[in-house]
Amino acid sequence: MSAGPEPVSAVNSAGSADERSEGAPMRAAGVTGGWVRRLAYRVLVAAVRGRREQGGEWGEATLAEFAETKGSAEAVRWAAGGLRVARMERQAKRRELPRLVRIRRVAVWTVLVGVLGGLAVDRWVLTVNVVVTGSMEPTYQILDRHLTDRIAYRMTGVENGDVVEFRHGDRDVRRFLRIVGMPGDAIECRDGAVWRNGIMVNEPYLLREAPEESDTICTPVAIPEGKVYVLGDHRTVAQDSRELGLIDEDDITGRIVGRIWPIGRDSP
């Protein structure tokens, strides 16, 4: 006896069933044709109904007449017009809401956008940081708040005298100190003062009340490309390039703009 026809595989049957269930709503609406027409219809349904079972009156009318379009180009044009209709219906529905509800919605969106914008600025543009060491006294004292620029310094570059934030050693720990030597500079110390390229550096920000704590002792160094030499304003307690060595310019993560708290205390 001859064998009967091979049975269709379960996988193919399941795939066909999925395709039939996916295309059932389109066939019910009379939508046929290529993938462009099907995609245009899906987009129009999402715009008109969203998560609801039924959209607005005019939006549903555009869906009902979609099947009458001929070809992909006309289907796309019809869907684009339907999107405009759906948008106008939503706007009209919002205008029907009580004025207080509309005001609350606008307020919520305004606050939300403001909060997200503020978080983005705080994370990637300007950051408020707290001073936790005495390395930069008296300019920045413990628990002072200062503003750190994260963007502009990358375009303008840094220079001698700038107070910068940088990574060193433990990559999660950031320090901030003052640049006193840039690539190409020669740094040395004489009689407790810093000399750069044979000229004594004017440092009005050092401790005035205790000059002995401002004395600087360092090893002469020529700064190569890609490096900077940093010192703390409080020379007797700061860990800076005298102990840490030269800092990679690529490790600089921000430039200190200034102190924002406490208000009113004079800077050196």
Rosetta silent file (secondary structure, phi, psi, omega in degrees, C-alpha in Angstrom):
SEQUENCE: MSAGPEPVSAVNSAGSADERSEGAPMRAAGVTGGWVRRLAYRVLVAAVRGRREQGGEWGEATLAEFAETKGSAEAVRWAAGGLRVARMERQAKRRELPRLVRIRRVAVWTVLVGVLGGLAVDRWVLTVNVVVTGSMEPTYQILDRHLTDRIAYRMTGVENGDVVEFRHGDRDVRRFLRIVGMPGDAIECRDGAVWRNGIMVNEPYLLREAPEESDTICTPVAIPEGKVYVLGDHRTVAQDSRELGLIDEDDITGRIVGRIWPIGRDSP
SCORE:     score description
SCORE:     0.000 S_00000001
   1 L     0.000  133.715 -178.017    0.000    0.000    0.000 S_00000001
   2 L   -75.264  144.854  179.923    1.428    3.404   -0.943 S_00000001
   3 L   -71.016  149.124  178.943    2.148    5.886    1.811 S_00000001
   4 L   -78.211  177.025 -179.411   -0.116    8.907    2.151 S_00000001
   5 L   -63.560  148.298  179.976    1.018   12.516    1.812 S_00000001
   6 L   -63.144  137.082  176.434    3.523   13.829    4.338 S_00000001
   7 L   -70.672  146.964  177.201    1.857   15.706    7.268 S_00000001
   8 L   -69.769  137.822 -177.098    2.620   19.404    7.522 S_00000001
   9 L   -66.231  151.078 -179.850    5.120   20.135   10.302 S_00000001
  10 H   -62.982  -33.827 -178.338    3.898   21.588   13.551 S_00000001
  11 H   -65.248  -47.414 -179.843    6.358   24.481   13.205 S_00000001
  12 H   -62.407  -38.151  179.351    5.011   25.534    9.813 S_00000001
  13 H   -64.492  -42.131  179.889    1.463   25.207   11.079 S_00000001
  14 H   -64.095  -41.969  179.341    2.232   27.381   14.086 S_00000001
  15 H   -62.362  -41.722  179.589    3.907   29.970   11.869 S_00000001
  16 H   -64.321  -37.800  179.540    0.944   30.055    9.520 S_00000001
  17 H   -64.281  -40.177  179.332   -1.421   30.411   12.458 S_00000001
  18 H   -63.548  -42.956 -178.973    0.594   33.376   13.797 S_00000001
  19 H   -64.440  -38.851  179.852    0.555   35.075   10.414 S_00000001
  20 H   -65.046  -42.229 -178.941   -3.177   34.498   10.080 S_00000001
  21 H   -67.221  -35.093 -179.883   -3.875   35.936   13.551 S_00000001
  22 H   -69.553  -37.956 -176.307   -1.643   38.965   12.862 S_00000001
  23 H   -89.531   -4.710 -177.010   -3.274   39.719    9.529 S_00000001
  24 H   -58.891  -47.053 -179.890   -6.842   39.011   10.628 S_00000001
  25 H   -59.952  -36.388  179.920   -7.667   42.624   11.680 S_00000001
  26 H   -68.444  -43.531  178.908   -6.367   43.934    8.335 S_00000001
  27 H   -64.958  -35.342  177.852   -8.359   41.426    6.321 S_00000001
  28 H   -63.581  -33.198  178.764  -11.404   42.263    8.384 S_00000001
  29 L   -85.168   -2.714  179.782  -10.891   45.911    7.445 S_00000001
  30 L    81.403   17.520 -177.855  -10.396   44.931    3.806 S_00000001
  31 L   -89.783  120.369  177.119   -6.707   45.957    3.795 S_00000001
  32 L  -132.975  172.297  176.656   -4.623   43.946    1.344 S_00000001
  33 L   118.071 -165.184 -174.447   -1.437   44.498   -0.590 S_00000001
  34 L   -75.855 -178.130 -175.427    2.276   44.841    0.077 S_00000001
  35 H   -67.039  -27.268  178.926    4.160   45.587    3.252 S_00000001
  36 H   -65.735  -44.452  178.386    4.055   49.361    2.697 S_00000001
  37 H   -63.535  -42.352 -179.887    0.267   49.399    2.769 S_00000001
  38 H   -64.172  -41.603  179.067    0.204   47.163    5.842 S_00000001
  39 H   -64.529  -43.566  178.739    2.720   49.362    7.651 S_00000001
  40 H   -59.609  -39.816 -179.829    0.784   52.538    6.775 S_00000001
  41 H   -66.675  -43.726  179.614   -2.389   50.960    8.154 S_00000001
  42 H   -61.081  -43.221  179.134   -0.711   49.913   11.407 S_00000001
  43 H   -61.703  -42.683 -179.547    0.686   53.423   11.924 S_00000001
  44 H   -64.818  -40.810  177.504   -2.736   54.941   11.281 S_00000001
  45 H   -61.759  -44.603 -179.887   -4.407   52.555   13.749 S_00000001
  46 H   -62.316  -38.521 -179.041   -1.845   53.415   16.439 S_00000001
  47 H   -71.144  -39.400 -175.768   -2.387   57.160   15.870 S_00000001
  48 H   -76.675  -43.139 -171.823   -6.198   56.976   15.861 S_00000001
  49 H  -104.631  -28.916 -176.173   -6.776   54.503   18.683 S_00000001
  50 L    60.961 -124.189  178.337   -3.606   54.385   20.729 S_00000001
  51 L   -96.282    2.357 -179.099   -4.343   51.921   23.516 S_00000001
  52 L   -87.906  161.467  176.831   -8.103   52.309   23.176 S_00000001
  53 L   -79.966  -23.748 -176.412  -10.422   49.993   21.306 S_00000001
  54 L  -138.150  134.854  177.736  -12.096   52.892   19.517 S_00000001
  55 L   -95.227 -163.609  178.788  -10.743   56.219   18.343 S_00000001
  56 L   -71.825  167.404 -174.786  -12.452   59.498   17.508 S_00000001
  57 H   -60.401  -48.963 -177.568  -15.247   59.741   14.967 S_00000001
  58 H   -71.983  -35.128  177.283  -13.178   61.249   12.141 S_00000001
  59 H   -63.871  -42.956  177.972  -10.184   59.044   12.848 S_00000001
  60 H   -64.297  -32.770  178.185  -12.316   55.922   12.674 S_00000001
  61 H   -65.165  -40.552  178.362  -13.746   57.183    9.378 S_00000001
  62 H   -66.142  -35.228  176.724  -10.256   57.437    7.879 S_00000001
  63 H   -65.772  -42.188 -177.057   -9.542   53.874    9.037 S_00000001
  64 H   -64.478  -32.494 -176.657  -12.773   52.588    7.522 S_00000001
  65 L   -94.205   -0.212 -178.827  -11.984   54.121    4.131 S_00000001
  66 H   -59.122  -37.605 -176.059   -8.308   53.074    4.076 S_00000001
  67 H   -63.441  -18.012 -178.353   -9.133   49.877    2.173 S_00000001
  68 H   -81.619   -7.918  179.595  -10.398   51.965   -0.760 S_00000001
  69 L   -70.292  151.256 -179.163   -6.920   53.355   -1.460 S_00000001
  70 L  -114.913  119.256  175.894   -5.116   52.044   -4.531 S_00000001
  71 H    82.647  166.275 -176.185   -1.414   51.250   -4.356 S_00000001
  72 H   -69.254  -41.434 -176.613    1.254   51.987   -1.773 S_00000001
  73 H   -61.815  -45.590  179.727    1.712   55.694   -2.596 S_00000001
  74 H   -66.296  -36.299  178.097   -1.968   56.508   -2.130 S_00000001
  75 H   -62.441  -41.264  179.723   -2.049   54.438    1.070 S_00000001
  76 H   -66.124  -43.560  178.625    0.836   56.452    2.507 S_00000001
  77 H   -62.468  -41.238  179.551   -0.807   59.777    1.565 S_00000001
  78 H   -64.332  -41.519  178.898   -4.079   58.645    3.117 S_00000001
  79 H   -64.045  -39.398  178.459   -2.320   57.576    6.319 S_00000001
  80 H   -62.713  -41.856  176.274   -0.542   60.951    6.520 S_00000001
  81 H   -64.581  -38.115  177.728   -3.867   62.735    6.252 S_00000001
  82 H   -63.756  -34.747  176.918   -5.297   60.420    8.903 S_00000001
  83 H   -62.739  -41.455  178.003   -2.448   61.340   11.261 S_00000001
  84 H   -64.650  -40.617  178.652   -3.366   65.008   10.929 S_00000001
  85 H   -62.432  -44.760 -179.765   -7.012   64.201   11.607 S_00000001
  86 H   -62.370  -39.340  178.807   -6.093   62.166   14.700 S_00000001
  87 H   -64.670  -43.829 -179.736   -3.923   65.011   16.013 S_00000001
  88 H   -64.818  -36.319  177.783   -6.687   67.581   15.542 S_00000001
  89 H   -64.586  -41.264  178.690   -9.175   65.290   17.302 S_00000001
  90 H   -65.024  -40.196  178.780   -6.847   64.929   20.293 S_00000001
  91 H   -64.475  -40.806  178.629   -6.342   68.685   20.447 S_00000001
  92 H   -64.256  -38.797  179.762  -10.089   69.261   20.302 S_00000001
  93 H   -66.399  -36.905  177.583  -10.632   66.740   23.098 S_00000001
  94 H   -65.607  -36.943 -179.838   -8.038   68.487   25.255 S_00000001
  95 H   -67.634  -22.242  178.854   -9.789   71.807   24.715 S_00000001
  96 H   -78.791  -14.617  179.301  -13.008   70.244   26.021 S_00000001
  97 L   -68.478  152.082  175.399  -11.347   69.438   29.342 S_00000001
  98 L   -56.468  146.725 -175.708  -12.021   71.778   32.285 S_00000001
  99 H   -57.309  -39.397 -178.327   -9.608   74.701   32.385 S_00000001
 100 H   -63.780  -38.895  178.919   -8.178   73.628   35.756 S_00000001
 101 H   -64.666  -42.825  179.577   -7.360   70.165   34.415 S_00000001
 102 H   -63.433  -40.345  179.665   -5.577   71.671   31.391 S_00000001
 103 H   -63.767  -41.150  179.755   -3.592   74.010   33.632 S_00000001
 104 H   -63.871  -41.469  179.527   -2.559   71.098   35.845 S_00000001
 105 H   -62.535  -44.894  178.569   -1.422   69.054   32.850 S_00000001
 106 H   -61.494  -41.858 -179.750    0.659   71.934   31.514 S_00000001
 107 H   -63.153  -42.693 -179.829    2.154   72.482   34.973 S_00000001
 108 H   -62.469  -46.240  179.488    3.066   68.808   35.331 S_00000001
 109 H   -63.495  -39.010  179.548    4.739   68.727   31.919 S_00000001
 110 H   -63.019  -45.414  179.157    6.575   71.976   32.661 S_00000001
 111 H   -64.355  -42.723 -179.324    7.897   70.634   35.968 S_00000001
 112 H   -61.490  -47.034  179.166    8.841   67.317   34.386 S_00000001
 113 H   -63.637  -40.143  179.012   10.758   68.963   31.550 S_00000001
 114 H   -63.745  -42.318  179.776   12.433   71.329   34.013 S_00000001
 115 H   -65.099  -47.004  179.779   13.497   68.502   36.315 S_00000001
 116 H   -63.022  -41.247  177.276   14.865   66.383   33.460 S_00000001
 117 H   -63.596  -41.219  178.548   16.640   69.396   31.988 S_00000001
 118 H   -63.640  -40.572  177.911   18.100   70.271   35.374 S_00000001
 119 H   -63.697  -40.113  179.298   19.349   66.732   35.900 S_00000001
 120 H   -64.637  -42.634  178.588   20.966   66.767   32.464 S_00000001
 121 H   -63.071  -45.012 -178.010   22.666   70.108   33.179 S_00000001
 122 H   -64.739  -30.536 -176.661   23.842   68.919   36.597 S_00000001
 123 H   -85.658  -39.156 -169.244   25.233   65.708   35.140 S_00000001
 124 H  -120.628  -10.187 -175.449   26.845   66.870   31.902 S_00000001
 125 L  -118.293  -64.725  179.374   27.121   70.687   31.857 S_00000001
 126 E  -130.656  129.692 -177.094   27.463   72.317   35.302 S_00000001
 127 E  -122.034  138.098  173.496   27.815   70.382   38.549 S_00000001
 128 E   -93.243  126.080 -179.130   27.585   71.570   42.158 S_00000001
 129 E  -126.006  157.137 -179.913   30.208   69.886   44.350 S_00000001
 130 E  -106.577  136.088  178.107   31.102   69.990   48.041 S_00000001
 131 L   -78.813  127.959 -177.073   34.661   70.606   49.257 S_00000001
 132 L  -118.705   -0.575  177.796   35.786   67.768   51.531 S_00000001
 133 L  -132.643  167.674  178.466   39.483   68.577   52.087 S_00000001
 134 L   -96.681   16.372 -174.736   41.553   71.587   53.107 S_00000001
 135 L   -63.591  -27.629 -176.090   43.911   71.344   50.124 S_00000001
 136 L  -109.539   16.816  175.052   42.577   74.526   48.506 S_00000001
 137 L   -67.639  146.612    3.633   42.208   76.708   51.604 S_00000001
 138 L   -89.450   -1.017 -177.058   41.670   79.597   51.938 S_00000001
 139 L   -61.047  -49.672  177.922   40.147   79.846   48.431 S_00000001
 140 L  -126.295  118.075 -177.685   37.819   76.871   48.978 S_00000001
 141 L  -101.117  161.532 -177.995   37.183   75.736   52.533 S_00000001
 142 L   -55.923  133.576 -179.075   35.722   72.477   53.799 S_00000001
 143 L    78.558    1.040  170.005   31.931   72.224   53.137 S_00000001
 144 L   -64.601  152.399  172.445   32.016   75.075   50.602 S_00000001
 145 E  -108.095  133.541  178.705   29.923   74.484   47.480 S_00000001
 146 E  -131.774  157.776 -177.688   31.479   75.245   44.116 S_00000001
 147 E  -100.392  130.346 -178.321   30.309   75.088   40.510 S_00000001
 148 E  -113.964  124.804  177.255   32.203   72.843   38.082 S_00000001
 149 E   -83.179  126.447 -178.764   32.120   73.378   34.314 S_00000001
 150 L  -103.737  -12.281 -171.193   32.008   70.073   32.414 S_00000001
 151 L  -117.844  -55.342 -169.207   31.757   71.314   28.823 S_00000001
 152 H   -59.507  -36.368 -176.737   33.224   74.753   28.057 S_00000001
 153 H   -63.041  -25.202  179.450   36.755   73.959   29.235 S_00000001
 154 H   -69.257  -27.167 -179.650   36.985   71.250   26.559 S_00000001
 155 H   -90.297  -37.742 -177.412   36.515   73.916   23.883 S_00000001
 156 H   -90.016  -21.415 -175.238   38.545   76.751   25.419 S_00000001
 157 L    82.372  169.814  177.586   41.227   74.629   27.057 S_00000001
 158 L  -110.236  165.780 -179.009   42.764   75.180   30.500 S_00000001
 159 L  -149.517  172.289  178.651   45.632   77.446   31.495 S_00000001
 160 L   -58.547  135.370 -178.471   47.869   78.323   34.389 S_00000001
 161 L    99.819  -19.993  178.188   45.872   79.568   37.367 S_00000001
 162 L   -70.870  140.222  171.176   42.779   77.497   36.593 S_00000001
 163 E   -94.530  122.008 -173.327   41.446   75.284   39.376 S_00000001
 164 E  -123.337  153.448  172.740   40.578   71.954   37.779 S_00000001
 165 E   -99.215  140.801 -178.081   38.970   68.699   38.809 S_00000001
 166 E  -151.731  160.958  174.545   40.762   65.516   37.766 S_00000001
 167 E   -95.471  143.619  176.213   40.935   61.768   38.309 S_00000001
 168 L  -156.021  133.855  179.512   44.007   60.201   39.850 S_00000001
 169 L    68.793 -111.387  176.145   44.694   56.728   41.180 S_00000001
 170 L   -64.537  114.646 -171.052   41.271   55.454   42.212 S_00000001
 171 L   -66.837  -15.909  179.228   39.236   56.438   39.152 S_00000001
 172 L   -85.845  -12.364 -178.727   36.124   57.019   41.259 S_00000001
 173 L   -99.059  128.655  179.241   37.887   59.659   43.399 S_00000001
 174 E  -115.642  136.710  177.168   38.197   63.155   41.972 S_00000001
 175 E  -111.407  162.113  170.920   40.492   65.879   43.301 S_00000001
 176 E  -137.904  127.490 -176.470   40.604   69.560   42.492 S_00000001
 177 E  -143.513  175.031 -175.684   43.780   71.640   42.525 S_00000001
 178 E   -99.114  134.598  175.906   45.290   74.648   40.773 S_00000001
 179 E   -76.985  126.634  175.139   47.333   74.419   37.574 S_00000001
 180 E  -120.760   -5.436  178.360   50.689   76.175   37.906 S_00000001
 181 E  -147.132  129.368  179.039   52.486   74.526   34.988 S_00000001
 182 L  -107.951  168.568  178.833   51.392   73.736   31.438 S_00000001
 183 L   -52.376  132.695 -178.886   53.147   71.670   28.746 S_00000001
 184 L    95.332  -14.571  178.994   56.481   73.276   27.871 S_00000001
 185 L   -80.515  152.953  172.553   56.840   75.054   31.239 S_00000001
 186 E  -114.770  122.364 -176.087   59.776   74.521   33.594 S_00000001
 187 E  -110.907  136.325  173.008   58.824   74.559   37.280 S_00000001
 188 E  -150.744  166.392  179.909   61.174   75.007   40.242 S_00000001
 189 E  -123.424  133.883  177.098   61.011   76.339   43.796 S_00000001
 190 E  -136.185  133.148  175.549   63.293   78.940   45.341 S_00000001
 191 L    51.031   38.215  176.158   63.116   80.482   48.805 S_00000001
 192 L    80.963    3.708 -179.253   59.655   78.994   49.375 S_00000001
 193 E  -116.362  157.398  178.277   58.198   80.408   46.133 S_00000001
 194 E   -92.194  132.851  177.099   57.240   78.766   42.831 S_00000001
 195 E  -117.363  134.904  179.479   59.176   79.838   39.746 S_00000001
 196 E  -123.603  119.347  179.983   57.940   79.178   36.219 S_00000001
 197 L    54.899   39.334  176.669   60.313   79.545   33.278 S_00000001
 198 L    81.845    3.755 -179.584   62.696   81.577   35.451 S_00000001
 199 E  -120.616  132.388  179.362   59.998   83.999   36.693 S_00000001
 200 E   -66.351  131.774 -178.461   58.496   83.903   40.208 S_00000001
 201 L   -79.307  128.844  175.432   54.773   83.091   40.036 S_00000001
 202 L   -78.217  118.348 -176.240   52.485   85.679   41.611 S_00000001
 203 L  -126.724   77.429 -178.276   50.143   83.727   43.930 S_00000001
 204 L   -69.838  -10.727 -176.425   47.788   86.127   45.756 S_00000001
 205 L   -85.293   -5.000 -178.894   45.482   83.229   46.689 S_00000001
 206 L   -72.686  165.205 -179.396   47.917   81.702   49.218 S_00000001
 207 L   -60.819  123.097 -178.625   47.397   81.940   52.993 S_00000001
 208 L   -90.101  -33.715 -175.434   48.130   85.524   54.081 S_00000001
 209 L   -72.099  -26.430 -178.295   47.705   85.045   57.822 S_00000001
 210 L  -132.490   79.556 -176.989   50.319   82.282   57.995 S_00000001
 211 H   -57.022  -30.791 -178.823   53.008   82.873   55.330 S_00000001
 212 H   -64.165  -24.905  178.328   55.056   79.947   56.659 S_00000001
 213 H   -81.896   -4.469  178.484   52.252   77.603   55.545 S_00000001
 214 H  -100.640   -5.284  179.007   52.554   78.964   52.002 S_00000001
 215 L   -62.359  135.110 -176.221   56.221   78.081   51.593 S_00000001
 216 L  -117.459  125.682  175.552   56.621   75.718   48.669 S_00000001
 217 L  -117.589  125.426 -177.781   59.371   73.113   48.355 S_00000001
 218 L  -149.846  164.535  176.267   59.472   71.139   45.118 S_00000001
 219 L   -92.581  132.449  179.169   61.766   69.293   42.737 S_00000001
 220 L   -56.487  140.605 -178.054   62.505   71.073   39.428 S_00000001
 221 E  -149.823  141.001  171.757   60.580   69.561   36.544 S_00000001
 222 E  -101.605  128.614 -171.918   60.098   70.208   32.831 S_00000001
 223 L   -91.246  121.114 -179.601   56.511   69.515   31.808 S_00000001
 224 L   -82.684  175.394  177.063   56.075   67.425   28.642 S_00000001
 225 L   -61.364  142.423  176.883   53.143   67.486   26.218 S_00000001
 226 L    83.054    3.555 -178.369   49.876   66.138   27.568 S_00000001
 227 E  -124.806  157.447  172.337   50.760   66.842   31.206 S_00000001
 228 E  -136.412  156.879  178.370   50.073   69.616   33.743 S_00000001
 229 E  -109.794  124.166 -175.827   51.595   70.491   37.119 S_00000001
 230 E  -121.036  146.295  175.764   49.076   71.160   39.911 S_00000001
 231 E  -134.712  151.037  171.862   49.426   72.527   43.424 S_00000001
 232 L   -86.766  151.391 -179.885   47.000   73.088   46.277 S_00000001
 233 L   -68.973  -28.826  176.376   46.643   76.591   47.697 S_00000001
 234 L   -94.874   89.420 -165.912   47.289   75.224   51.211 S_00000001
 235 L   -65.133  -27.819 -175.884   50.821   74.039   50.495 S_00000001
 236 L   -80.643  -17.361 -177.676   51.528   72.301   53.820 S_00000001
 237 L  -116.552  -16.384 -173.630   48.519   69.932   53.669 S_00000001
 238 L   -73.892  138.347  167.150   47.795   69.525   49.948 S_00000001
 239 L   -96.497  110.787 -173.615   48.645   66.332   48.080 S_00000001
 240 L  -137.143 -154.986 -174.905   49.548   67.629   44.655 S_00000001
 241 H   -63.363  -16.200  175.964   52.105   67.159   41.888 S_00000001
 242 H   -66.914  -30.819  176.696   54.897   67.214   44.452 S_00000001
 243 H  -108.163  -37.626 -174.192   53.627   63.804   45.652 S_00000001
 244 H   -83.125  -21.542 -173.832   51.259   62.664   42.872 S_00000001
 245 L    87.833 -175.540 -179.732   53.458   63.605   39.948 S_00000001
 246 L   -68.698  150.642 -177.451   52.314   65.260   36.737 S_00000001
 247 E  -105.841  134.817  175.497   48.633   64.965   35.787 S_00000001
 248 E   -68.159  134.115  176.745   47.440   63.806   32.375 S_00000001
 249 H   -60.135  -31.603  179.462   45.408   66.465   30.598 S_00000001
 250 H   -68.617  -16.980  179.467   43.016   63.699   29.554 S_00000001
 251 H   -86.351   -6.308  176.987   42.292   63.020   33.251 S_00000001
 252 E   -72.093  128.420 -176.421   40.891   66.531   33.753 S_00000001
 253 E  -114.494   -3.546  179.066   37.112   66.233   34.155 S_00000001
 254 E   179.762  163.842  176.034   36.099   69.830   34.852 S_00000001
 255 E  -121.250  131.450 -177.941   37.131   73.400   35.595 S_00000001
 256 E   -73.450  123.517 -179.326   35.971   75.118   38.781 S_00000001
 257 E   -81.430  -41.801 -179.756   33.892   78.181   37.907 S_00000001
 258 E   164.215  171.994  179.155   33.658   79.586   41.441 S_00000001
 259 E   -81.994  137.002  177.011   32.191   79.226   44.902 S_00000001
 260 E  -113.550  -11.767  176.603   28.409   79.461   45.200 S_00000001
 261 E  -155.885  136.831    0.128   28.127   78.829   48.960 S_00000001
 262 L   -75.104  152.892 -179.725   28.568   80.400   51.431 S_00000001
 263 L   -83.331  139.349  171.654   27.582   83.698   49.852 S_00000001
 264 L   100.261  -16.740  179.169   29.418   86.846   50.794 S_00000001
 265 L   -77.984  130.230 -178.134   32.777   85.487   51.958 S_00000001
 266 L   -70.845  140.298  173.500   35.593   87.252   50.159 S_00000001
 267 L   -87.046  153.198  178.281   37.966   85.137   48.099 S_00000001
 268 L   -62.988    0.000    0.000   41.712   85.682   48.395 S_00000001
